[in-house]
């Protein structure tokens, strides 16, 4: 540590504090590829939910249009 460093510069290198507020044993066990695969899996699941919702709303819209045309 440099004794003449400014207060913000003192904790650099090996003296830098590590982020430990997240479960450290879980974050250190995963490598980059595993984290990326997990992220892609979550994104795919969200896309599937959105796709399902769009299909549901489209069917509902068509049903409502058919019902209004039948009443006319």
mmJSON file of the N, C-alpha and C atoms, coordinates in Angstrom:
{"data_MODEL":{"atom_site":{
"group_PDB":["ATOM","ATOM","ATOM","ATOM","ATOM","ATOM","ATOM","ATOM","ATOM","ATOM","ATOM","ATOM","ATOM","ATOM","ATOM","ATOM","ATOM","ATOM","ATOM","ATOM","ATOM","ATOM","ATOM","ATOM","ATOM","ATOM","ATOM","ATOM","ATOM","ATOM","ATOM","ATOM","ATOM","ATOM","ATOM","ATOM","ATOM","ATOM","ATOM","ATOM","ATOM","ATOM","ATOM","ATOM","ATOM","ATOM","ATOM","ATOM","ATOM","ATOM","ATOM","ATOM","ATOM","ATOM","ATOM","ATOM","ATOM","ATOM","ATOM","ATOM","ATOM","ATOM","ATOM","ATOM","ATOM","ATOM","ATOM","ATOM","ATOM","ATOM","ATOM","ATOM","ATOM","ATOM","ATOM","ATOM","ATOM","ATOM","ATOM","ATOM","ATOM","ATOM","ATOM","ATOM","ATOM","ATOM","ATOM","ATOM","ATOM","ATOM","ATOM","ATOM","ATOM","ATOM","ATOM","ATOM","ATOM","ATOM","ATOM","ATOM","ATOM","ATOM","ATOM","ATOM","ATOM","ATOM","ATOM","ATOM","ATOM","ATOM","ATOM","ATOM","ATOM","ATOM","ATOM","ATOM","ATOM","ATOM","ATOM","ATOM","ATOM","ATOM","ATOM","ATOM","ATOM","ATOM","ATOM","ATOM","ATOM","ATOM","ATOM","ATOM","ATOM","ATOM","ATOM","ATOM","ATOM","ATOM","ATOM","ATOM","ATOM","ATOM","ATOM","ATOM","ATOM","ATOM","ATOM","ATOM","ATOM","ATOM","ATOM","ATOM","ATOM","ATOM","ATOM","ATOM","ATOM","ATOM","ATOM","ATOM","ATOM","ATOM","ATOM","ATOM","ATOM","ATOM","ATOM","ATOM","ATOM","ATOM","ATOM","ATOM","ATOM","ATOM","ATOM","ATOM","ATOM","ATOM","ATOM","ATOM","ATOM","ATOM","ATOM","ATOM","ATOM","ATOM","ATOM","ATOM","ATOM","ATOM","ATOM","ATOM","ATOM","ATOM","ATOM","ATOM","ATOM","ATOM","ATOM","ATOM","ATOM","ATOM","ATOM","ATOM","ATOM","ATOM","ATOM","ATOM","ATOM","ATOM","ATOM","ATOM","ATOM","ATOM","ATOM","ATOM"],
"id":[1,2,3,4,5,6,7,8,9,10,11,12,13,14,15,16,17,18,19,20,21,22,23,24,25,26,27,28,29,30,31,32,33,34,35,36,37,38,39,40,41,42,43,44,45,46,47,48,49,50,51,52,53,54,55,56,57,58,59,60,61,62,63,64,65,66,67,68,69,70,71,72,73,74,75,76,77,78,79,80,81,82,83,84,85,86,87,88,89,90,91,92,93,94,95,96,97,98,99,100,101,102,103,104,105,106,107,108,109,110,111,112,113,114,115,116,117,118,119,120,121,122,123,124,125,126,127,128,129,130,131,132,133,134,135,136,137,138,139,140,141,142,143,144,145,146,147,148,149,150,151,152,153,154,155,156,157,158,159,160,161,162,163,164,165,166,167,168,169,170,171,172,173,174,175,176,177,178,179,180,181,182,183,184,185,186,187,188,189,190,191,192,193,194,195,196,197,198,199,200,201,202,203,204,205,206,207,208,209,210,211,212,213,214,215,216],
"type_symbol":["N","C","C","N","C","C","N","C","C","N","C","C","N","C","C","N","C","C","N","C","C","N","C","C","N","C","C","N","C","C","N","C","C","N","C","C","N","C","C","N","C","C","N","C","C","N","C","C","N","C","C","N","C","C","N","C","C","N","C","C","N","C","C","N","C","C","N","C","C","N","C","C","N","C","C","N","C","C","N","C","C","N","C","C","N","C","C","N","C","C","N","C","C","N","C","C","N","C","C","N","C","C","N","C","C","N","C","C","N","C","C","N","C","C","N","C","C","N","C","C","N","C","C","N","C","C","N","C","C","N","C","C","N","C","C","N","C","C","N","C","C","N","C","C","N","C","C","N","C","C","N","C","C","N","C","C","N","C","C","N","C","C","N","C","C","N","C","C","N","C","C","N","C","C","N","C","C","N","C","C","N","C","C","N","C","C","N","C","C","N","C","C","N","C","C","N","C","C","N","C","C","N","C","C","N","C","C","N","C","C","N","C","C","N","C","C"],
"label_atom_id":["N","CA","C","N","CA","C","N","CA","C","N","CA","C","N","CA","C","N","CA","C","N","CA","C","N","CA","C","N","CA","C","N","CA","C","N","CA","C","N","CA","C","N","CA","C","N","CA","C","N","CA","C","N","CA","C","N","CA","C","N","CA","C","N","CA","C","N","CA","C","N","CA","C","N","CA","C","N","CA","C","N","CA","C","N","CA","C","N","CA","C","N","CA","C","N","CA","C","N","CA","C","N","CA","C","N","CA","C","N","CA","C","N","CA","C","N","CA","C","N","CA","C","N","CA","C","N","CA","C","N","CA","C","N","CA","C","N","CA","C","N","CA","C","N","CA","C","N","CA","C","N","CA","C","N","CA","C","N","CA","C","N","CA","C","N","CA","C","N","CA","C","N","CA","C","N","CA","C","N","CA","C","N","CA","C","N","CA","C","N","CA","C","N","CA","C","N","CA","C","N","CA","C","N","CA","C","N","CA","C","N","CA","C","N","CA","C","N","CA","C","N","CA","C","N","CA","C","N","CA","C","N","CA","C","N","CA","C","N","CA","C","N","CA","C","N","CA","C","N","CA","C"],
"label_alt_id":[null,null,null,null,null,null,null,null,null,null,null,null,null,null,null,null,null,null,null,null,null,null,null,null,null,null,null,null,null,null,null,null,null,null,null,null,null,null,null,null,null,null,null,null,null,null,null,null,null,null,null,null,null,null,null,null,null,null,null,null,null,null,null,null,null,null,null,null,null,null,null,null,null,null,null,null,null,null,null,null,null,null,null,null,null,null,null,null,null,null,null,null,null,null,null,null,null,null,null,null,null,null,null,null,null,null,null,null,null,null,null,null,null,null,null,null,null,null,null,null,null,null,null,null,null,null,null,null,null,null,null,null,null,null,null,null,null,null,null,null,null,null,null,null,null,null,null,null,null,null,null,null,null,null,null,null,null,null,null,null,null,null,null,null,null,null,null,null,null,null,null,null,null,null,null,null,null,null,null,null,null,null,null,null,null,null,null,null,null,null,null,null,null,null,null,null,null,null,null,null,null,null,null,null,null,null,null,null,null,null,null,null,null,null,null,null],
"label_comp_id":["UNK","UNK","UNK","UNK","UNK","UNK","UNK","UNK","UNK","UNK","UNK","UNK","UNK","UNK","UNK","UNK","UNK","UNK","UNK","UNK","UNK","UNK","UNK","UNK","UNK","UNK","UNK","UNK","UNK","UNK","UNK","UNK","UNK","UNK","UNK","UNK","UNK","UNK","UNK","UNK","UNK","UNK","UNK","UNK","UNK","UNK","UNK","UNK","UNK","UNK","UNK","UNK","UNK","UNK","UNK","UNK","UNK","UNK","UNK","UNK","UNK","UNK","UNK","UNK","UNK","UNK","UNK","UNK","UNK","UNK","UNK","UNK","UNK","UNK","UNK","UNK","UNK","UNK","UNK","UNK","UNK","UNK","UNK","UNK","UNK","UNK","UNK","UNK","UNK","UNK","UNK","UNK","UNK","UNK","UNK","UNK","UNK","UNK","UNK","UNK","UNK","UNK","UNK","UNK","UNK","UNK","UNK","UNK","UNK","UNK","UNK","UNK","UNK","UNK","UNK","UNK","UNK","UNK","UNK","UNK","UNK","UNK","UNK","UNK","UNK","UNK","UNK","UNK","UNK","UNK","UNK","UNK","UNK","UNK","UNK","UNK","UNK","UNK","UNK","UNK","UNK","UNK","UNK","UNK","UNK","UNK","UNK","UNK","UNK","UNK","UNK","UNK","UNK","UNK","UNK","UNK","UNK","UNK","UNK","UNK","UNK","UNK","UNK","UNK","UNK","UNK","UNK","UNK","UNK","UNK","UNK","UNK","UNK","UNK","UNK","UNK","UNK","UNK","UNK","UNK","UNK","UNK","UNK","UNK","UNK","UNK","UNK","UNK","UNK","UNK","UNK","UNK","UNK","UNK","UNK","UNK","UNK","UNK","UNK","UNK","UNK","UNK","UNK","UNK","UNK","UNK","UNK","UNK","UNK","UNK","UNK","UNK","UNK","UNK","UNK","UNK"],
"label_asym_id":["A","A","A","A","A","A","A","A","A","A","A","A","A","A","A","A","A","A","A","A","A","A","A","A","A","A","A","A","A","A","A","A","A","A","A","A","A","A","A","A","A","A","A","A","A","A","A","A","A","A","A","A","A","A","A","A","A","A","A","A","A","A","A","A","A","A","A","A","A","A","A","A","A","A","A","A","A","A","A","A","A","A","A","A","A","A","A","A","A","A","A","A","A","A","A","A","A","A","A","A","A","A","A","A","A","A","A","A","A","A","A","A","A","A","A","A","A","A","A","A","A","A","A","A","A","A","A","A","A","A","A","A","A","A","A","A","A","A","A","A","A","A","A","A","A","A","A","A","A","A","A","A","A","A","A","A","A","A","A","A","A","A","A","A","A","A","A","A","A","A","A","A","A","A","A","A","A","A","A","A","A","A","A","A","A","A","A","A","A","A","A","A","A","A","A","A","A","A","A","A","A","A","A","A","A","A","A","A","A","A","A","A","A","A","A","A"],
"label_entity_id":["1","1","1","1","1","1","1","1","1","1","1","1","1","1","1","1","1","1","1","1","1","1","1","1","1","1","1","1","1","1","1","1","1","1","1","1","1","1","1","1","1","1","1","1","1","1","1","1","1","1","1","1","1","1","1","1","1","1","1","1","1","1","1","1","1","1","1","1","1","1","1","1","1","1","1","1","1","1","1","1","1","1","1","1","1","1","1","1","1","1","1","1","1","1","1","1","1","1","1","1","1","1","1","1","1","1","1","1","1","1","1","1","1","1","1","1","1","1","1","1","1","1","1","1","1","1","1","1","1","1","1","1","1","1","1","1","1","1","1","1","1","1","1","1","1","1","1","1","1","1","1","1","1","1","1","1","1","1","1","1","1","1","1","1","1","1","1","1","1","1","1","1","1","1","1","1","1","1","1","1","1","1","1","1","1","1","1","1","1","1","1","1","1","1","1","1","1","1","1","1","1","1","1","1","1","1","1","1","1","1","1","1","1","1","1","1"],
"label_seq_id":[1,1,1,2,2,2,3,3,3,4,4,4,5,5,5,6,6,6,7,7,7,8,8,8,9,9,9,10,10,10,11,11,11,12,12,12,13,13,13,14,14,14,15,15,15,16,16,16,17,17,17,18,18,18,19,19,19,20,20,20,21,21,21,22,22,22,23,23,23,24,24,24,25,25,25,26,26,26,27,27,27,28,28,28,29,29,29,30,30,30,31,31,31,32,32,32,33,33,33,34,34,34,35,35,35,36,36,36,37,37,37,38,38,38,39,39,39,40,40,40,41,41,41,42,42,42,43,43,43,44,44,44,45,45,45,46,46,46,47,47,47,48,48,48,49,49,49,50,50,50,51,51,51,52,52,52,53,53,53,54,54,54,55,55,55,56,56,56,57,57,57,58,58,58,59,59,59,60,60,60,61,61,61,62,62,62,63,63,63,64,64,64,65,65,65,66,66,66,67,67,67,68,68,68,69,69,69,70,70,70,71,71,71,72,72,72],
"pdbx_PDB_ins_code":[null,null,null,null,null,null,null,null,null,null,null,null,null,null,null,null,null,null,null,null,null,null,null,null,null,null,null,null,null,null,null,null,null,null,null,null,null,null,null,null,null,null,null,null,null,null,null,null,null,null,null,null,null,null,null,null,null,null,null,null,null,null,null,null,null,null,null,null,null,null,null,null,null,null,null,null,null,null,null,null,null,null,null,null,null,null,null,null,null,null,null,null,null,null,null,null,null,null,null,null,null,null,null,null,null,null,null,null,null,null,null,null,null,null,null,null,null,null,null,null,null,null,null,null,null,null,null,null,null,null,null,null,null,null,null,null,null,null,null,null,null,null,null,null,null,null,null,null,null,null,null,null,null,null,null,null,null,null,null,null,null,null,null,null,null,null,null,null,null,null,null,null,null,null,null,null,null,null,null,null,null,null,null,null,null,null,null,null,null,null,null,null,null,null,null,null,null,null,null,null,null,null,null,null,null,null,null,null,null,null,null,null,null,null,null,null],
"Cartn_x":[0.851,0.0,0.889,0.514,1.288,0.868,1.775,1.387,1.027,1.445,1.159,-0.048,-0.755,-1.914,-3.081,-3.951,-5.17,-6.093,-7.093,-7.956,-8.652,-9.067,-9.743,-8.806,-7.523,-6.558,-5.889,-6.186,-5.477,-5.865,-7.116,-7.576,-7.563,-6.383,-6.228,-5.346,-5.349,-4.512,-5.03,-4.156,-4.575,-5.288,-5.205,-5.895,-7.326,-7.707,-9.055,-10.076,-11.122,-12.126,-12.959,-13.262,-14.077,-15.552,-16.4,-17.842,-18.305,-18.742,-19.13,-20.612,-21.39,-22.795,-23.62,-23.138,-23.785,-23.108,-23.84,-23.271,-21.973,-20.822,-19.563,-19.259,-19.704,-19.391,-20.126,-21.299,-22.045,-21.49,-21.115,-20.64,-19.275,-18.463,-17.121,-17.097,-18.117,-18.129,-18.517,-19.301,-19.736,-18.683,-18.453,-17.56,-18.403,-17.734,-18.411,-19.427,-19.069,-19.975,-21.237,-21.105,-22.272,-23.195,-22.611,-23.442,-24.147,-23.44,-24.028,-25.146,-24.957,-25.995,-27.238,-27.026,-28.16,-28.918,-28.189,-28.809,-29.618,-29.062,-29.78,-31.022,-30.967,-32.121,-33.245,-32.902,-33.911,-34.521,-33.688,-34.185,-35.116,-34.768,-35.614,-36.961,-36.937,-38.187,-39.072,-38.473,-39.255,-39.83,-39.04,-39.558,-40.744,-40.667,-41.767,-43.017,-42.857,-44.009,-44.651,-43.835,-44.359,-45.076,-44.49,-45.095,-46.448,-46.52,-47.769,-48.822,-48.395,-49.336,-49.852,-48.968,-49.412,-50.418,-50.145,-51.081,-52.436,-52.393,-53.631,-54.446,-53.771,-54.472,-55.009,-54.287,-54.752,-56.009,-55.989,-57.188,-58.375,-58.113,-59.18,-59.739,-58.88,-59.315,-60.171,-59.739,-60.525,-61.883,-61.901,-63.171,-64.112,-63.555,-64.375,-64.895,-64.068,-64.509,-65.61,-65.466,-66.508,-67.803,-67.707,-68.907,-69.593,-68.844,-69.466,-70.065,-69.427,-69.982,-71.248,-71.311,-72.515,-73.687,-73.398,-74.475,-74.99,-74.209,-74.628,-75.587],
"Cartn_y":[-1.18,0.0,1.232,2.204,3.437,4.39,4.779,5.668,7.058,7.442,8.775,8.786,7.687,7.604,8.376,8.796,9.486,8.461,8.916,7.947,6.942,7.367,6.457,5.48,5.736,4.902,3.877,3.873,3.001,1.529,1.271,-0.118,-0.593,-0.802,-1.311,-2.547,-3.293,-4.492,-5.573,-6.221,-7.316,-6.81,-5.511,-4.944,-4.53,-4.69,-4.307,-5.214,-4.639,-5.485,-6.247,-7.463,-8.296,-8.094,-8.292,-8.182,-9.493,-9.432,-10.646,-10.653,-9.641,-9.601,-10.649,-11.16,-12.271,-13.539,-14.625,-15.875,-16.186,-15.995,-16.127,-17.542,-18.539,-19.902,-20.288,-19.701,-20.016,-19.252,-18.008,-17.212,-17.677,-18.155,-18.565,-19.959,-20.754,-22.098,-22.089,-21.109,-21.054,-20.352,-20.895,-20.204,-19.35,-18.651,-17.704,-18.403,-19.565,-20.29,-20.735,-21.168,-21.599,-20.422,-19.284,-18.1,-17.644,-17.693,-17.285,-18.237,-19.538,-20.522,-20.312,-20.018,-19.765,-18.51,-17.489,-16.25,-16.474,-17.274,-17.576,-18.407,-19.288,-20.107,-19.229,-18.271,-17.357,-16.526,-16.045,-15.253,-16.081,-17.337,-18.205,-18.453,-18.624,-18.831,-17.595,-16.417,-15.173,-15.006,-15.346,-15.276,-16.202,-17.403,-18.37,-17.852,-17.215,-16.656,-15.546,-14.675,-13.579,-14.113,-15.127,-15.719,-16.327,-17.023,-17.626,-16.558,-15.477,-14.389,-13.741,-13.54,-12.957,-13.855,-15.155,-16.089,-16.081,-16.055,-16.041,-14.784,-13.628,-12.378,-12.351,-12.935,-12.966,-13.828,-14.986,-15.849,-15.135,-14.447,-13.739,-12.617,-11.911,-10.846,-11.403,-12.508,-13.118,-13.597,-14.165,-14.595,-13.411,-12.308,-11.117,-10.54,-10.559,-10.067,-10.947,-12.251,-13.16,-12.945,-12.695,-12.484,-11.192,-10.133,-8.861,-8.963,-9.734,-9.917,-10.757,-11.689,-12.525,-11.714,-10.733,-9.892,-8.879,-8.533,-7.539,-8.062],
"Cartn_z":[0.0,0.0,0.0,-0.805,-0.917,0.207,1.101,2.204,1.723,0.523,0.001,-0.941,-1.04,-1.931,-1.347,-2.227,-1.806,-1.151,-0.36,0.348,-0.568,-1.737,-2.648,-3.338,-3.313,-4.017,-3.121,-1.861,-0.925,-1.081,-1.439,-1.507,-2.952,-3.485,-4.846,-4.798,-5.879,-5.926,-5.009,-4.291,-3.409,-2.163,-1.881,-0.716,-1.044,-2.3,-2.718,-2.042,-1.434,-0.783,-1.81,-1.503,-2.38,-2.045,-3.059,-2.845,-2.225,-1.009,-0.292,0.093,-0.359,0.04,-0.687,-1.796,-2.49,-1.977,-1.966,-1.457,-2.196,-1.587,-2.309,-2.772,-2.021,-2.432,-3.706,-3.952,-5.163,-6.37,-6.173,-7.3,-7.772,-6.894,-7.292,-7.919,-7.699,-8.262,-9.737,-10.158,-11.546,-12.39,-13.559,-14.47,-15.43,-16.315,-17.199,-18.102,-18.619,-19.516,-18.787,-17.543,-16.785,-16.486,-16.126,-15.862,-17.125,-18.252,-19.52,-19.94,-19.739,-20.079,-19.216,-17.945,-17.052,-17.484,-17.872,-18.327,-19.602,-20.521,-21.76,-21.496,-20.513,-20.162,-19.618,-18.778,-18.241,-19.361,-20.28,-21.402,-22.289,-22.53,-23.346,-22.674,-21.371,-20.638,-20.714,-20.596,-20.704,-22.097,-23.124,-24.494,-24.683,-24.108,-24.231,-23.533,-22.392,-21.676,-22.499,-23.064,-23.881,-25.118,-25.739,-26.935,-26.599,-25.479,-25.044,-24.76,-24.126,-23.818,-25.099,-26.075,-27.349,-28.049,-28.06,-28.696,-27.989,-26.664,-25.883,-26.189,-26.22,-26.494,-27.921,-28.855,-30.237,-30.35,-29.701,-29.713,-29.073,-27.964,-27.266,-28.138,-28.845,-29.738,-30.869,-31.46,-32.536,-32.027,-30.823,-30.224,-30.025,-29.523,-29.292,-30.606,-31.66,-32.96,-33.532,-33.392,-33.861,-33.107,-31.813,-30.99,-31.394,-31.692,-32.085,-33.479,-34.385,-35.734,-35.692,-34.77,-34.654,-34.118,-33.275,-32.708,-33.722,-34.738,-35.711,-36.705],
"occupancy":[1.0,1.0,1.0,1.0,1.0,1.0,1.0,1.0,1.0,1.0,1.0,1.0,1.0,1.0,1.0,1.0,1.0,1.0,1.0,1.0,1.0,1.0,1.0,1.0,1.0,1.0,1.0,1.0,1.0,1.0,1.0,1.0,1.0,1.0,1.0,1.0,1.0,1.0,1.0,1.0,1.0,1.0,1.0,1.0,1.0,1.0,1.0,1.0,1.0,1.0,1.0,1.0,1.0,1.0,1.0,1.0,1.0,1.0,1.0,1.0,1.0,1.0,1.0,1.0,1.0,1.0,1.0,1.0,1.0,1.0,1.0,1.0,1.0,1.0,1.0,1.0,1.0,1.0,1.0,1.0,1.0,1.0,1.0,1.0,1.0,1.0,1.0,1.0,1.0,1.0,1.0,1.0,1.0,1.0,1.0,1.0,1.0,1.0,1.0,1.0,1.0,1.0,1.0,1.0,1.0,1.0,1.0,1.0,1.0,1.0,1.0,1.0,1.0,1.0,1.0,1.0,1.0,1.0,1.0,1.0,1.0,1.0,1.0,1.0,1.0,1.0,1.0,1.0,1.0,1.0,1.0,1.0,1.0,1.0,1.0,1.0,1.0,1.0,1.0,1.0,1.0,1.0,1.0,1.0,1.0,1.0,1.0,1.0,1.0,1.0,1.0,1.0,1.0,1.0,1.0,1.0,1.0,1.0,1.0,1.0,1.0,1.0,1.0,1.0,1.0,1.0,1.0,1.0,1.0,1.0,1.0,1.0,1.0,1.0,1.0,1.0,1.0,1.0,1.0,1.0,1.0,1.0,1.0,1.0,1.0,1.0,1.0,1.0,1.0,1.0,1.0,1.0,1.0,1.0,1.0,1.0,1.0,1.0,1.0,1.0,1.0,1.0,1.0,1.0,1.0,1.0,1.0,1.0,1.0,1.0,1.0,1.0,1.0,1.0,1.0,1.0],
"B_iso_or_equiv":[0.0,0.0,0.0,0.0,0.0,0.0,0.0,0.0,0.0,0.0,0.0,0.0,0.0,0.0,0.0,0.0,0.0,0.0,0.0,0.0,0.0,0.0,0.0,0.0,0.0,0.0,0.0,0.0,0.0,0.0,0.0,0.0,0.0,0.0,0.0,0.0,0.0,0.0,0.0,0.0,0.0,0.0,0.0,0.0,0.0,0.0,0.0,0.0,0.0,0.0,0.0,0.0,0.0,0.0,0.0,0.0,0.0,0.0,0.0,0.0,0.0,0.0,0.0,0.0,0.0,0.0,0.0,0.0,0.0,0.0,0.0,0.0,0.0,0.0,0.0,0.0,0.0,0.0,0.0,0.0,0.0,0.0,0.0,0.0,0.0,0.0,0.0,0.0,0.0,0.0,0.0,0.0,0.0,0.0,0.0,0.0,0.0,0.0,0.0,0.0,0.0,0.0,0.0,0.0,0.0,0.0,0.0,0.0,0.0,0.0,0.0,0.0,0.0,0.0,0.0,0.0,0.0,0.0,0.0,0.0,0.0,0.0,0.0,0.0,0.0,0.0,0.0,0.0,0.0,0.0,0.0,0.0,0.0,0.0,0.0,0.0,0.0,0.0,0.0,0.0,0.0,0.0,0.0,0.0,0.0,0.0,0.0,0.0,0.0,0.0,0.0,0.0,0.0,0.0,0.0,0.0,0.0,0.0,0.0,0.0,0.0,0.0,0.0,0.0,0.0,0.0,0.0,0.0,0.0,0.0,0.0,0.0,0.0,0.0,0.0,0.0,0.0,0.0,0.0,0.0,0.0,0.0,0.0,0.0,0.0,0.0,0.0,0.0,0.0,0.0,0.0,0.0,0.0,0.0,0.0,0.0,0.0,0.0,0.0,0.0,0.0,0.0,0.0,0.0,0.0,0.0,0.0,0.0,0.0,0.0,0.0,0.0,0.0,0.0,0.0,0.0],
"pdbx_formal_charge":[null,null,null,null,null,null,null,null,null,null,null,null,null,null,null,null,null,null,null,null,null,null,null,null,null,null,null,null,null,null,null,null,null,null,null,null,null,null,null,null,null,null,null,null,null,null,null,null,null,null,null,null,null,null,null,null,null,null,null,null,null,null,null,null,null,null,null,null,null,null,null,null,null,null,null,null,null,null,null,null,null,null,null,null,null,null,null,null,null,null,null,null,null,null,null,null,null,null,null,null,null,null,null,null,null,null,null,null,null,null,null,null,null,null,null,null,null,null,null,null,null,null,null,null,null,null,null,null,null,null,null,null,null,null,null,null,null,null,null,null,null,null,null,null,null,null,null,null,null,null,null,null,null,null,null,null,null,null,null,null,null,null,null,null,null,null,null,null,null,null,null,null,null,null,null,null,null,null,null,null,null,null,null,null,null,null,null,null,null,null,null,null,null,null,null,null,null,null,null,null,null,null,null,null,null,null,null,null,null,null,null,null,null,null,null,null],
"auth_seq_id":[1,1,1,2,2,2,3,3,3,4,4,4,5,5,5,6,6,6,7,7,7,8,8,8,9,9,9,10,10,10,11,11,11,12,12,12,13,13,13,14,14,14,15,15,15,16,16,16,17,17,17,18,18,18,19,19,19,20,20,20,21,21,21,22,22,22,23,23,23,24,24,24,25,25,25,26,26,26,27,27,27,28,28,28,29,29,29,30,30,30,31,31,31,32,32,32,33,33,33,34,34,34,35,35,35,36,36,36,37,37,37,38,38,38,39,39,39,40,40,40,41,41,41,42,42,42,43,43,43,44,44,44,45,45,45,46,46,46,47,47,47,48,48,48,49,49,49,50,50,50,51,51,51,52,52,52,53,53,53,54,54,54,55,55,55,56,56,56,57,57,57,58,58,58,59,59,59,60,60,60,61,61,61,62,62,62,63,63,63,64,64,64,65,65,65,66,66,66,67,67,67,68,68,68,69,69,69,70,70,70,71,71,71,72,72,72],
"auth_comp_id":["UNK","UNK","UNK","UNK","UNK","UNK","UNK","UNK","UNK","UNK","UNK","UNK","UNK","UNK","UNK","UNK","UNK","UNK","UNK","UNK","UNK","UNK","UNK","UNK","UNK","UNK","UNK","UNK","UNK","UNK","UNK","UNK","UNK","UNK","UNK","UNK","UNK","UNK","UNK","UNK","UNK","UNK","UNK","UNK","UNK","UNK","UNK","UNK","UNK","UNK","UNK","UNK","UNK","UNK","UNK","UNK","UNK","UNK","UNK","UNK","UNK","UNK","UNK","UNK","UNK","UNK","UNK","UNK","UNK","UNK","UNK","UNK","UNK","UNK","UNK","UNK","UNK","UNK","UNK","UNK","UNK","UNK","UNK","UNK","UNK","UNK","UNK","UNK","UNK","UNK","UNK","UNK","UNK","UNK","UNK","UNK","UNK","UNK","UNK","UNK","UNK","UNK","UNK","UNK","UNK","UNK","UNK","UNK","UNK","UNK","UNK","UNK","UNK","UNK","UNK","UNK","UNK","UNK","UNK","UNK","UNK","UNK","UNK","UNK","UNK","UNK","UNK","UNK","UNK","UNK","UNK","UNK","UNK","UNK","UNK","UNK","UNK","UNK","UNK","UNK","UNK","UNK","UNK","UNK","UNK","UNK","UNK","UNK","UNK","UNK","UNK","UNK","UNK","UNK","UNK","UNK","UNK","UNK","UNK","UNK","UNK","UNK","UNK","UNK","UNK","UNK","UNK","UNK","UNK","UNK","UNK","UNK","UNK","UNK","UNK","UNK","UNK","UNK","UNK","UNK","UNK","UNK","UNK","UNK","UNK","UNK","UNK","UNK","UNK","UNK","UNK","UNK","UNK","UNK","UNK","UNK","UNK","UNK","UNK","UNK","UNK","UNK","UNK","UNK","UNK","UNK","UNK","UNK","UNK","UNK","UNK","UNK","UNK","UNK","UNK","UNK"],
"auth_asym_id":["A","A","A","A","A","A","A","A","A","A","A","A","A","A","A","A","A","A","A","A","A","A","A","A","A","A","A","A","A","A","A","A","A","A","A","A","A","A","A","A","A","A","A","A","A","A","A","A","A","A","A","A","A","A","A","A","A","A","A","A","A","A","A","A","A","A","A","A","A","A","A","A","A","A","A","A","A","A","A","A","A","A","A","A","A","A","A","A","A","A","A","A","A","A","A","A","A","A","A","A","A","A","A","A","A","A","A","A","A","A","A","A","A","A","A","A","A","A","A","A","A","A","A","A","A","A","A","A","A","A","A","A","A","A","A","A","A","A","A","A","A","A","A","A","A","A","A","A","A","A","A","A","A","A","A","A","A","A","A","A","A","A","A","A","A","A","A","A","A","A","A","A","A","A","A","A","A","A","A","A","A","A","A","A","A","A","A","A","A","A","A","A","A","A","A","A","A","A","A","A","A","A","A","A","A","A","A","A","A","A","A","A","A","A","A","A"],
"auth_atom_id":["N","CA","C","N","CA","C","N","CA","C","N","CA","C","N","CA","C","N","CA","C","N","CA","C","N","CA","C","N","CA","C","N","CA","C","N","CA","C","N","CA","C","N","CA","C","N","CA","C","N","CA","C","N","CA","C","N","CA","C","N","CA","C","N","CA","C","N","CA","C","N","CA","C","N","CA","C","N","CA","C","N","CA","C","N","CA","C","N","CA","C","N","CA","C","N","CA","C","N","CA","C","N","CA","C","N","CA","C","N","CA","C","N","CA","C","N","CA","C","N","CA","C","N","CA","C","N","CA","C","N","CA","C","N","CA","C","N","CA","C","N","CA","C","N","CA","C","N","CA","C","N","CA","C","N","CA","C","N","CA","C","N","CA","C","N","CA","C","N","CA","C","N","CA","C","N","CA","C","N","CA","C","N","CA","C","N","CA","C","N","CA","C","N","CA","C","N","CA","C","N","CA","C","N","CA","C","N","CA","C","N","CA","C","N","CA","C","N","CA","C","N","CA","C","N","CA","C","N","CA","C","N","CA","C","N","CA","C","N","CA","C","N","CA","C","N","CA","C","N","CA","C"],
"pdbx_PDB_model_num":[1,1,1,1,1,1,1,1,1,1,1,1,1,1,1,1,1,1,1,1,1,1,1,1,1,1,1,1,1,1,1,1,1,1,1,1,1,1,1,1,1,1,1,1,1,1,1,1,1,1,1,1,1,1,1,1,1,1,1,1,1,1,1,1,1,1,1,1,1,1,1,1,1,1,1,1,1,1,1,1,1,1,1,1,1,1,1,1,1,1,1,1,1,1,1,1,1,1,1,1,1,1,1,1,1,1,1,1,1,1,1,1,1,1,1,1,1,1,1,1,1,1,1,1,1,1,1,1,1,1,1,1,1,1,1,1,1,1,1,1,1,1,1,1,1,1,1,1,1,1,1,1,1,1,1,1,1,1,1,1,1,1,1,1,1,1,1,1,1,1,1,1,1,1,1,1,1,1,1,1,1,1,1,1,1,1,1,1,1,1,1,1,1,1,1,1,1,1,1,1,1,1,1,1,1,1,1,1,1,1,1,1,1,1,1,1]
}}}
